Structure formats: structure tokens, C-alpha cells
Amino acid sequence: VSTQSTGNLSRYGPIFPDTLKSVVMRQPTELDLSYCTISRKQCDWLLPRLPGLKKIRMSGLPINIIGSLNGPMVSNLHHIDLRWVDDLSDWGLRDLLSVTSGRDTKPRFNDLRGLQLSGCPISEDAIKNIITFCPNLQHLDMSYNTSINDRVIEAICGSSLTYTLTRIDFSGCPHITDKALLQMKKCYDLDWLDFRSCREVTRGACVRFAHSFKKELIITEDKLIHPPLVDVYN
């Protein structure tokens, strides 16, 4: 575990009870469990004991471990990183994001600001659940997904997410085309748009988007669109 505000168990194993107790004692606001050997039982024990947790990374973990996020005690999360969860399906994502049980009909992750799904085997249907259950999302990462296409961006740009999204990553999605950039102009507050390794998106379309957008934006690394004076490696 690294600092008082960050718990880092990334690629850690085996995980013993004393390890988990150490995390609880520190009460981190961020927790990285990526590619660690934590069990579902351990995760179910740990997460409810971290009421101040705002950001969690669970990259590369099995779907049954991700299921620990279904508990009511994690509804305060602002950022969830599920990159490269190989068995996360559309239904699994819906189960994770859907409304809480009981009388509360507000989405469990109504306050979620960031969702990273890079490399997950979800289809274009997943965006419907994201739009419905994450109405205040600011950062969306759906990169490196062969099922994501222009219809996904059309759905995003026809929803209330146009008012909240500031950072979108579609890098490595082979079926997104220049048409996506025409749709993205509907997003009011974008300041980061990543189309790197999207073979059907041209640099010319990115340049035209940046020049015509309401904010000052530049192009670096071929098809990464962002404000000037921003460290793209940070």
C-alpha cells in the first residue's frame, strides 16, 4: 500500500488478511486492484469498509470479482477502471450499473464521473446502459473494441451526455469513421478526444474538427485532440 490516500495492490499476491486490514486502516480514496490475486470473498469484505473510496481500478480481474461492486456501499465511487476485463458482457455491465434495490430508483452510480472499459468485449448495446445509468459521466474510455462503431457515437451525441462529457477515448476502434467527428461537435465541453489507431478516421477530419470546435484544440500523436499546453503523457 503506497500512501494514505492511495491503496495499491496492483499485481499483488498472495493477499493475506493483514494486507487487507492495512488497506482499511489507511482508508484510501483511491484503490488499485489491477491484476492482483484478490478473491471475491476478500473483495466483498474490503470494499464495504472503505466508505471514502472514490476511485477504483480493477483492470484484468475476473468478472466474479467485479461483482463486488454490486454492493450498496460503493455507490459513492466517482471513477471505475474495468479495462481488459475479458468476460465483461453487455448484461454484466448492465447488472453493475443498474438501479439499486429497494425504494431508491436513482442509478447506483448516478455520481460516477469516469468509466474505463478499454478492451472489454462489450457491444454497441452497452452504450444504452451507460447513457441510462451514468447520467453525469465526464470521462468515457471504450478504446480497443472491435464492436464499437459510429452508431455508438451517434447515441452518445443524442443523449444528455453531450452536456457532461469532457474526455472520450475511442483509440484502437477499427469501425469508427470520420462521421463520428461530425457528431462529436454536439458535445459542449470536450477537451480530450482520442482516435489514435482508428484506421477509418483520417487526420484531416481531426484537424477540421479541432479548427471548428468552440474551444482551442490541437492535434498531436496523429489523431489525439486536446487543448494546447497539456501534458499528454501525464
C-alpha positions, 0 to 999 in steps of 0.5 A: 500500500503506497500512501494514505490516500492511495491503496495499491495492490496492483499485481499483488499476491498472495493477499493475506488478511493483514494486507487487507486490514492495512488497506482499511486502516489507511482508508484510501480514496483511491484503490488499485486492484489491477491484476492482483490475486484478490478473491471475491470473498476478500473483495466483498469484505474490503470494499464495504469498509472503505466508505471514502473510496472514490476511485477504483481500478480493477483492470484484468480481474475476473468478472466474479470479482467485479461483482463486488461492486454490486454492493450498496456501499460503493455507490459513492465511487466517482471513477471505475477502471474495468479495462481488459476485463475479458468476460465483461458482457453487455448484461454484466455491465448492465447488472453493475450499473443498474438501479439499486434495490429497494425504494431508491430508483436513482442509478447506483452510480448516478455520481460516477464521473469516469468509466474505463472499459478499454478492451472489454468485449462489450457491444454497441448495446452497452452504450444504452446502459451507460447513457441510462445509468451514468447520467453525469459521466465526464470521462468515457474510455471504450478504446480497443473494441472491435464492436464499437462503431459510429452508431455508438457515437451517434447515441452518445451525441443524442443523449444528455451526455453531450452536456457532461462529457469532457474526455472520450477515448475511442483509440484502437476502434477499427469501425469508427469513421470520420462521421463520428467527428461530425457528431462529436461537435454536439458535445459542449465541453470536450477537451480530450478526444482520442482516435489514435489507431482508428484506421477509418478516421483520417487526420484531416477530419481531426484537424477540421474538427479541432479548427471548428470546435468552440474551444482551442484544440490541437492535434498531436500523436496523429489523431489525439485532440486536446487543448494546447499546453497539456501534458499528454503523457501525464 
